[in-house]
Amino acid sequence: MRVIGKRPSKKNPNWCNTCFKFMEKHHGGAEIECTLLFADVRGSTTLAEGMSAAEFRGLMERYYDVAATTVFENEGLVDKFVGDELVAMFFPLMAGDHHAVCGLAAARSLLEATGHADPDGPWVPVGIGLHTGAAWVGAVGEGVHVSITALGDAVNTTARLASAAAGGEILVTSPAAAAAGIENEDLERRALELKGKQEVVEVVSLTVSPALTVG
């Protein structure tokens, strides 16, 4: 397959790069329903102040690695890392009709991988926003600066949710909760006024429980 130009995709190495290269070449894309995940490191400015630049870089590299792994393992794509923020997508091409289930599983796995279920607490505090809605997914940019990304109100909503989430918290919108099958669970519910949004956004809040120790 390598001889004919096929390689693991940088978006998810479990998939080949053929479809994504075609989209980039022809500026392909479409408006589809998908699930978006944004994850922010909470208090990164304070964290960076308390360590050397090299130590902070090492912490972020560890975070990038576990964040990407949780997305890849749950049939998602890493759109990008922006500073200390992960932007990921889950959509029918890869995750089928259960993209919201995959997105929620990735969110929970990321909290566990960063230590939020550990009795001693996380090695890096992370807040996550998860939303399901219509977004334009495809190639943007020109020349050598073409990439596959998502655009639209759903993206902006998810970004605002991640900013509003506390460390160790996943804020899931009502559409994402319904699509993931958790809308009837006994969860904390809130109505949030997000910056730049005219309408109140209904969400449920999830956390991961600390692991029990025996003995």
C-alpha positions as CSV (number, residue, x, y, z in Angstrom):
1,M,0.0,0.0,0.0
2,R,2.9,2.4,0.7
3,V,4.1,1.8,-2.9
4,I,0.9,3.4,-4.2
5,G,1.1,6.3,-1.8
6,K,-1.1,5.1,1.0
7,R,0.0,6.1,4.5
8,P,-1.6,6.2,8.0
9,S,-3.5,9.4,8.4
10,K,-2.2,12.1,10.7
11,K,-5.7,12.7,11.8
12,N,-6.0,9.1,13.0
13,P,-3.3,6.5,12.2
14,N,-5.8,3.7,12.3
15,W,-7.1,5.0,9.0
16,C,-5.3,5.6,5.7
17,N,-4.7,9.0,4.3
18,T,-6.4,8.5,0.9
19,C,-9.8,10.0,1.6
20,F,-8.3,13.0,3.4
21,K,-5.8,13.7,0.7
22,F,-8.6,13.6,-1.9
23,M,-10.6,16.1,0.1
24,E,-7.6,18.4,0.5
25,K,-6.8,18.2,-3.2
26,H,-10.3,19.0,-4.4
27,H,-11.4,21.2,-1.4
28,G,-14.1,18.7,-0.6
29,G,-16.5,18.9,2.3
30,A,-20.1,18.8,3.4
31,E,-22.4,19.8,6.2
32,I,-23.0,16.8,8.3
33,E,-24.1,15.9,11.8
34,C,-21.0,15.1,14.0
35,T,-19.9,15.2,17.6
36,L,-17.2,17.6,18.6
37,L,-14.9,17.4,21.6
38,F,-12.8,20.3,23.0
39,A,-10.6,19.7,26.0
40,D,-8.7,22.4,27.8
41,V,-6.0,22.2,30.5
42,R,-7.2,24.2,33.4
43,G,-4.9,26.8,35.0
44,S,-2.1,26.2,32.4
45,T,-0.7,29.7,33.1
46,T,-0.2,28.9,36.7
47,L,1.2,25.5,35.9
48,A,3.8,27.1,33.5
49,E,4.7,29.7,36.1
50,G,5.7,27.0,38.6
51,M,8.1,25.1,36.3
52,S,10.8,25.6,33.7
53,A,9.8,26.0,30.1
54,A,11.3,22.6,29.3
55,E,9.4,21.0,32.1
56,F,6.1,22.6,30.9
57,R,6.8,21.4,27.4
58,G,7.3,17.9,28.7
59,L,4.0,18.1,30.6
60,M,2.2,19.3,27.4
61,E,3.8,16.6,25.3
62,R,2.5,14.0,27.7
63,Y,-1.0,15.5,27.6
64,Y,-0.9,15.7,23.8
65,D,0.0,12.0,23.6
66,V,-2.7,10.7,25.9
67,A,-5.3,13.0,24.4
68,A,-4.6,11.9,20.9
69,T,-4.5,8.2,22.0
70,T,-8.0,8.4,23.6
71,V,-9.4,10.0,20.4
72,F,-7.8,7.4,18.1
73,E,-9.0,4.5,20.2
74,N,-12.6,5.8,20.0
75,E,-12.8,6.3,16.2
76,G,-12.3,10.0,16.2
77,L,-10.0,12.5,14.4
78,V,-7.6,14.9,16.0
79,D,-8.4,18.2,14.3
80,K,-5.6,20.1,16.0
81,F,-4.0,21.1,19.3
82,V,-4.2,24.9,20.0
83,G,-1.9,25.7,22.9
84,D,-3.2,23.5,25.7
85,E,-6.5,22.7,23.9
86,L,-7.4,19.5,22.0
87,V,-10.0,19.8,19.2
88,A,-11.4,16.5,18.0
89,M,-14.2,15.3,15.7
90,F,-16.3,12.1,15.6
91,F,-18.5,11.6,12.6
92,P,-20.3,8.9,10.6
93,L,-17.4,8.2,8.1
94,M,-15.4,6.7,10.9
95,A,-17.6,6.2,13.9
96,G,-20.9,5.3,12.2
97,D,-24.2,6.4,13.7
98,H,-22.7,6.1,17.2
99,H,-20.3,9.1,16.9
100,A,-21.7,10.7,20.1
101,V,-21.2,7.5,22.0
102,C,-17.6,7.4,20.8
103,G,-17.1,11.1,21.6
104,L,-18.4,10.6,25.2
105,A,-16.2,7.5,25.6
106,A,-13.1,9.5,24.5
107,A,-14.0,12.3,26.9
108,R,-14.3,9.9,29.9
109,S,-11.1,8.1,28.9
110,L,-9.2,11.4,28.7
111,L,-10.2,12.3,32.2
112,E,-9.1,8.8,33.4
113,A,-5.9,9.0,31.5
114,T,-5.0,12.3,33.0
115,G,-5.6,11.0,36.5
116,H,-9.0,12.4,37.5
117,A,-10.1,9.0,38.7
118,D,-7.0,8.6,40.9
119,P,-7.2,9.1,44.6
120,D,-4.3,11.5,44.5
121,G,-5.9,13.6,41.8
122,P,-4.9,14.4,38.2
123,W,-1.4,15.0,37.0
124,V,-2.9,17.7,34.8
125,P,-6.4,19.2,35.3
126,V,-8.6,19.0,32.2
127,G,-12.1,20.4,31.4
128,I,-14.1,19.0,28.4
129,G,-17.0,20.2,26.2
130,L,-18.9,17.8,24.1
131,H,-21.6,18.7,21.6
132,T,-23.5,17.0,18.7
133,G,-24.8,19.1,15.8
134,A,-24.4,20.1,12.2
135,A,-21.0,21.4,11.1
136,W,-19.3,21.9,7.8
137,V,-16.5,19.3,7.7
138,G,-13.9,19.4,5.0
139,A,-10.8,21.1,3.5
140,V,-10.0,24.7,4.2
141,G,-7.1,26.9,3.3
142,E,-5.0,27.4,0.2
143,G,-1.7,26.0,-1.3
144,V,0.4,24.1,1.2
145,H,-1.8,25.4,4.1
146,V,-4.8,23.1,3.5
147,S,-6.2,21.1,6.3
148,I,-9.4,19.1,7.2
149,T,-11.4,20.8,9.9
150,A,-14.9,21.6,11.1
151,L,-16.7,25.0,10.9
152,G,-19.9,26.4,12.2
153,D,-21.9,27.2,15.3
154,A,-21.5,23.7,16.6
155,V,-17.8,24.2,16.8
156,N,-18.1,27.5,18.5
157,T,-20.6,26.1,21.1
158,T,-18.2,23.2,21.9
159,A,-15.3,25.6,22.4
160,R,-17.3,27.7,24.8
161,L,-18.3,24.6,26.7
162,A,-14.7,23.5,27.2
163,S,-13.9,27.0,28.6
164,A,-16.8,26.7,31.0
165,A,-16.0,23.2,32.3
166,A,-14.2,22.8,35.6
167,G,-11.2,20.6,35.9
168,G,-12.3,17.0,35.8
169,E,-15.7,17.9,34.3
170,I,-17.4,17.0,31.0
171,L,-20.1,19.4,29.9
172,V,-22.4,17.6,27.5
173,T,-25.1,19.4,25.5
174,S,-28.6,18.0,25.4
175,P,-28.3,16.9,21.8
176,A,-25.1,15.1,22.5
177,A,-26.5,13.5,25.7
178,A,-29.6,12.3,23.7
179,A,-27.4,10.9,20.9
180,A,-25.1,9.2,23.4
181,G,-28.1,7.6,25.2
182,I,-27.5,9.3,28.6
183,E,-30.3,11.9,28.5
184,N,-32.4,9.9,31.1
185,E,-29.6,9.3,33.5
186,D,-29.6,10.9,36.9
187,L,-27.0,13.7,36.2
188,E,-26.5,17.3,37.2
189,R,-28.2,19.6,34.7
190,R,-27.5,23.2,34.0
191,A,-28.6,26.0,31.7
192,L,-25.5,27.9,30.6
193,E,-25.2,31.4,29.1
194,L,-22.1,31.0,26.9
195,K,-20.1,33.9,25.7
196,G,-21.3,35.0,22.2
197,K,-24.4,32.8,22.3
198,Q,-27.8,34.4,22.4
199,E,-29.6,31.3,23.5
200,V,-29.1,29.4,26.8
201,V,-27.4,26.0,26.3
202,E,-28.8,23.1,28.2
203,V,-26.1,20.7,29.4
204,V,-25.5,17.8,31.7
205,S,-22.3,17.5,33.8
206,L,-20.3,14.3,34.1
207,T,-17.2,13.4,36.1
208,V,-15.2,10.2,36.6
209,S,-15.2,8.6,40.1
210,P,-11.9,8.0,41.9
211,A,-10.8,4.3,41.8
212,L,-11.4,2.4,45.0
213,T,-8.5,0.9,46.8
214,V,-8.6,-2.4,48.6
215,G,-6.7,-3.3,51.8
